[in-house]
């Protein structure tokens, strides 16, 4: 019985890995059950046995991807009390993660409008929300300043921001410095404010 369970788990893992490889190379919107089955070396019905719908397959693929891609964790960020230094440290981890996984993240970002209704990516979105939460803590300012600063932090964390800045020729460290400077200098848009 234990051997059978190990075999089932190994097959399930192989299918999730195959889906991840396809998402990395061609993107989620172009990944079919047949292609996953071929890549995993199983029949289509085996894929459906483990993953009855595309949502459950994408969920397993997302969880596998998060385990193997080295996505940063918020715990070490939260240990840095000063918000600007925390942001500097965080982006210095996040931008190399984006660089190492640029093709995968580019495919997923490109295909998101086509796959959003399928779902299965919530673990990644929740993780990124946790990272944002760690970076949002401790900044000074009134509600107006905070609203703008939170938008700037979200912008700085965005894969698309990193891709745009590095696409313009900036090194990761230069992009980090630019975004930290942007967030740190946010001030009120109220014309009557000091």
N, C-alpha and C positions, 0 to 999 in steps of 0.2 A: 504494500500500500504506500509506504513512504517513497519507494522508488518511482511509483506511478505519479505521485504528487510532485516529485522533483522534476520528472519529465514534463508534466503539464506546465509547471512554472518556467522551466527552461524554454519551452515552446512559446509561451506567452511573452517572455522576455525577448526572444529572437524576433517575434513579430513587432514588438514595440521598437526594437532597434532598427528593424527594416523600415518602419514608418519614419523614424527619426532621420535615417540616411536619405530617404526620398524627400522629406521636407527640407533637408539641408541642401540637396542638389537641385530639385525641380520645384519645390514649394508645396504647401498643403493643398492648394486648389487643384494641382495637377496630379496629386497622389491618389491612385485608385486602389481599391481592395485587391484587384488582380495584380497590380504592380507590387503591393506589399507582400502578397502571397508568393509571388515569384522571387522577390528579394529574400524572403525568409525561408524559401525552400519548402513551402507547405501548400496545401490546397486552399482554395477560397473558403470552403466550408469550415476549415480549421481556424481561419481568421475569424469568421463569424461565431464560431464556438467560443472563442476567448473574448471577442469584442462584438457584441450583437449589433452595434451601430457605430457610425463614424465618430460620434461624440466620445464614446468610451475608448476608441482607438487613439484619438487625438489626446485625450487625457493621459493615457499611459505613455504616449510618445512625449508629451510635455514633461511629465514627471521624470522620465528617463533622461531627457535632455537637460533638465535642471540638475540632475545628479552628476552628469558627466562633463558639463561645459564650464564648470567653475564659476557659476554666478556668485557675485559677492553676497555676504551676509551682513545684516544690519548690526549684529551684536558688537563687533569691533568698532563700528562707527559710533555707536551710542556711548562708548567709553571716552570719547573725546568731547569734553564739555563745551569748548568755545565753538560756536556754530560755524564760523568761517573756516576754522582749521578742520572741523569735521567734514565740511563740504569739500575742501581741498583733498583730504585723505580719501573720501568716498569716490569722488570723480576720478582720482588717480587709480582707483581699482576698477571702477565701472567702465571707463573708456577703453582700457586694454581688454576687458571682457568683450566689449563691442567689437574691437578689432579682431580678436581671435574667433569670433562667431559671426562676422559680418555677413557672410553669404546666407547662413541660416536665418539670422534676424532680418536681413533684407527680404528674403523670400516670405517669411511670416508676415512682415509688415506690409509687403506688397499685396499679399493674398487675404489679409484680414477682412477687408470689405466683402470678400466672397465667402469666407468661412465663419464669420462672426455668428451667424444663426446656428451653426453646427455646435459651437461651443467646445468645451474640453480644454481650454487654455487658462481656466480660472486660477490654477495654482501659480502660474507665472504672473498673472495680473495681481494676485494677492501678495506675492513676494515683492513685486515692484512697489506696491502700495506700502508695504512695510519698510522698504528702503526710503521711500519718500517721507514717511512718518518720522523716521530717524533723522532725516535732514531738515525737517520742518521745525524741530524743537529748538527753543531757546533764543530765537531771534528777537531783538527789541523792535518796538514800533507800535503805532496805533493800528486800528483795524484796516484802514486804507493802505498803509504801508505793508501790513502783513498780507493782505490780499494780493498785492502786486508782487511781493517777495515770493509767495507760494507759487505764483504763476512762473516767476523766473526760475525757481528751483525745479519745477516740473519741466520747464524748457531745457534747463541744463542737463537734466537726467535723461532726456529723450534720445533714443537711438538715432532718430532723424537729425537732431541737432548735431550729435557727434559726427554723423556721416556728412552733413553739410560743411561743417568746419574743417574736417580733415580733407574733404573733397576740394576745399579751397586752398589746400596746401599746408594747413597747420599740423604740427606734430601733436600727439595726444597731450603732452605736457602744456603746450601753448593753448590748446583748446580748454584744458582744465583752468589755467590761469585766467583766461578770458571770461569763462563762465562764473568763476568765483568772484572776479571783479564786478561782473554785472549784478550778481545777487547781492553782494555786499554794499553796493552803492544805490540800491533801490531807495527811493524816497516817495513821499506822498505826491499824488497827481493833483491834489487840491491846490488851486492857485493861491488861496489864502493861507496855506500852511507854510511854516518856516522852512 
